[in-house]
Amino acid sequence: MEIKNAEFVACCADYRKCPPGNLPEYAFIGRSNVGKSSLINCLCKRQELAKTSSTPGKTQCIVHFLINKAWHIADLPGYGYAQTGKKLREQWQQMTREYLLKRPQLYCVFVLVDLRIPPQKIDLEFLQFLGENQVPCCIVGTKADKLGRNALAKSVQDLKAALSEQWEPLPPFIVSSSQTGAGRDEILDFIDRANKSI
């Protein structure tokens, strides 16, 4: 599948105000600064579609993009560290939780995990939350270009080992890099197959 049209639709702080209709939706989430917006831009081949920042906490609402006039990407606020107060972070968490559990159009959540660092407790806990609530997900390992072949293989192996303590079988797993485009075709093929199965 190729993305021929991608446009910003809405930025909402409440799942009930997200775009209406029945178009399938694919959400992207991960720890702050894991590369969500960069990956969305890579998928759409649009450098400035999703706003990127070196400062954690840039995405503060649920941002929707209409893709090929047929489905939506939802860019969710990052979990974990952000340069803002505890109260506001809690509001983001509540907003995200309600979206994930109550948005009927949501078909799959792509959970981004930074492959440069060991498996993080916050990532494993978030994935456990999705599993316990039967929210379909796909794990995307990001920033693969920052690692050599052996280090990348070990990072993927360590993450899968940590996940295997919670999951049987493991969720789908895609290795990606927004810089090189690695994983782009696999993610779009995943979405294309999902759309055709609906």
Secondary structure, DSSP 8 states (H G I E B T S, - for coil): -----EEEEEEESSGGGS--S---EEEEEEBTTSSHHHHHHHHHT-TTSS---SSTT---SEEEEEETTTEEEEE---BS--SS-HHHHHHHHHHHHHHHHH-TTEEEEEEEEETTS---HHHHHHHHHHHHTT--EEEEEE-GGGS-HHHHHHHHHHHHHHHTTT-SS---EEE--TTT-TTHHHHHHHHHHHHHH-
